[in-house]
Each structure stands twice: as C-alpha cells, then as structure tokens.
C-alpha cells in the first residue's frame, strides 16, 4: 500500500507516517472514499489500537499519521522468540478482541487483520492499519481479486463474498492460533492452495491452549453467522457479560510482559520525505490541516452503551422513526454528552431500536428525510438564536455517516457523533434539534 516513515509531529513526538502509493490520489472517487474512511478511522476509540492522528492528500500523495508504537510486530516476535503461552497469549487474545470491538463500533471492517498488523507495545498489543481498511458499505463488501492476506482471510473473503465484521473475527481466530503454535491454522504456501484450505479444510489447532481452543474454533467457523462478535469474544475471554474495554485493558496490563524487540539489522528506515517535513516538522502546519479528532481531545464515551449519567438526566426520549417502507419503529434516544474543546463541542448520542417486532431502523431515513450523515441536525448555544450545523469541509461532515443499507437492529444501540464549531465560551448549555429524533433543551456542555 505504501511506505511507513518514522517522523515527528509539531510537538516533537514520534509518529508513524504512512504515504500511500502514488497514482490513486488523483482519482476523485478515491479521494472521496479515502476521506470518508479516514474520518471513520478517526472515530475509533483508542482501545488497543494505534489511533489515527491526522490524514490528508498532498498533491498526488495520500498520507495517514498514526501514533508510533514502540515494539515488534507479532510475526517478528513469534519468528524470533517462538510461540506465546500462558498469560501473554491470553492478554494478546483479549487485546486484539478489544481493538476489534472498538473498530467495529465505529463502523469499520479491518479486512486485513494479520500478525504483521499487530504491534506488541510495552503495555500490550496494538492493532494497526485499520485507517486504510474499507468501511462496511455496499460498494466495499465485494473483494476485487485478492484483498487481504490469504492465510488469515475468511472463507467468504476468499471467494469474493460479502466482507463484514465476522470476517475480522475469523482473522482473530487465525492470529491467536498462530501466536500459540507458531503456524497459520490453514498452513502456508501459494495463495490458491492456501485459500482452498481456508474454504474447505478444518483448521490445524494442535498445540493450542485448551482454554482458548473452543473459542478459536468458533471464530474459525466457515459460516459467518456461527462466529461470535468481537464483543462476545471479550465477554467469554473475561468471563463476564457485557465486558467493558476498560476491564479488558486492565486485564491486559495485569498480565502482559512485553517481548524484546528484534534487532533492526537489515531494516530500512527511510528519511522522512518532503511531506513529512512540510506537515509534521514545521511548527503549526499540521494544526492547519482539518482534523476534528485531535490526539487527546476526544472524550471516550461510556464504554459501548449510554452512560448512567445521561440516562438519569433530561437528554433522553422515546419516539418513532419512519423506515424506507413507511413503517414506524419505536426508538429510544439518549444524549450521552456535549463536550467542549475550545470553541468546538463534540456531541455523542445513542439510538436504541425498541421495536417489538423484528423491524430494523433504516439510518437512511431515521432523521425524517433521506440523509447519509448527521449534517442536517443543529445545535443552538445558550443565549443565541442562531442554530449551528456540524462542521463540513470539502463536502465531508465531521459527524457520523452511513450508507443506504445501514440499519440499527432490534435491541441494539448505535452511537453517533457530531462536531460543532463556533460555540461561545460563555455558553454552558445548548438546545439540540435532531429532526425526527426529537428536540432536546438545555443540555449541559462539559469540559
């Protein structure tokens, strides 16, 4: 996909700067897809991932900046130190499942989870490269040729079928099996024979810890519907229902022993190219690039569900939304938080599908009109009569977006966000108009 440079940001912190291969950045379709995928990647919670700090297109070069992770990748660690076992293996399984849960919550499918995309930091495993993964969208669910690494691709991915979050869970099973045995569960070799084994053969799990083996076998089921979700992986690994990311991270920290990094002999570290100097070293330049998700500026919402504080306050209501087919579906809306960062305010809200039937909530029409993002909602600061819309630049909204087929299933809650600019510092509350989802008055703005 490109080259990764070791670089520094304007505060002289080490970062990883990936410049994608030249050519596609000149294509208008690529630019739009790249921008939308990066915005989704920026919304991924920082649990066991290397978060995306910045991204953009400079001339013909598309680039992504992520947090630098000091440690070897899993493939190098197994090659140099042998298979993992005991607490470290369990911590790896928990850490990668935690990362997948955060990635999937943001609406992203990694598509290429493999040992080379898992870095072993001093405090636990970190999943990388989800910043260039394609979103789970109708036009991005079909493989074009071989997209991914054959030894860790799911059967549906191998045959050009629909790629969903379940495909990442399959890859999780392959990664854990590799970490425990030192070999991929479907062997190595050329792509055709490897993919044939993925589709038709049972995985080879001899030597895998018996405590992990049943869960790995479930994750490696040929049918996507038979695999657990990333959240279910966490629940079963930690032995509790609705395990939170915070609980998972504590479990990893309590048992993780960082492997020694291999010697960098033969590894080429290239001097940062012009884009690195222009965007990352010159003081203040990076800040001028549009990036609503500043490092450290994004509050972590309430661990996968509406917060107790929000549920007890005025920012909630029961209402109905109208689906594409005209059916009315009952939903519960909760304002989770309004958080200030300078003159910007970040809104988190939840929508829960309370249908007594099996009706999904069609996100395409859940605002009362056809829309692909939250740019139609508004926020009116206390003391002002002028409603503000979410930030939009180059026709890309700094807010949650979706596609025609996206929906919220019965009993599920979906988290949405929107970023507003121009909020007076004196404003302590705001009214929020969510169109068909309702109007909420005097919601507190917190720091």
Secondary structure, DSSP 4 states (H G I P E B T S, - for coil): -EEEEEEE-TT--EEEEEEEPSSGGGSHHHHHHHHHHHHHHHTS--SSB--EEEEEEETTEEEEEEE---S-BHHHHHHHH----HHHHHHHHHHHHHHHHHHHHTTB--S---GGGEEEETTEEEE--GGGSPBS-GGGSB-SS--S-GGG--HHHHTT-B--HHHHHHHHHHHHHHHHHSS-TT--S-HHHHHHHHHHSPP--TT--HHHHHHHHHHT-SSGGGSPPHHHHHHHHHTSTT--HHHHHHHHHHH--PPPPPP-TT---PPP-HHHIIIIISTTHHHHS--SS-TTTSPP-STTS--HHHHHSSSEEEEEEE-TTS-EEEEEEEEEEEEEETTEEEEEEEEEE--SSS--EETTTTTSS--SBSTT-EEEETT----BPPPEETTEESB-B--TT-EE-TT-EEEEEEEEE---TT--EEEEE-GGG-EEEEEEPB-
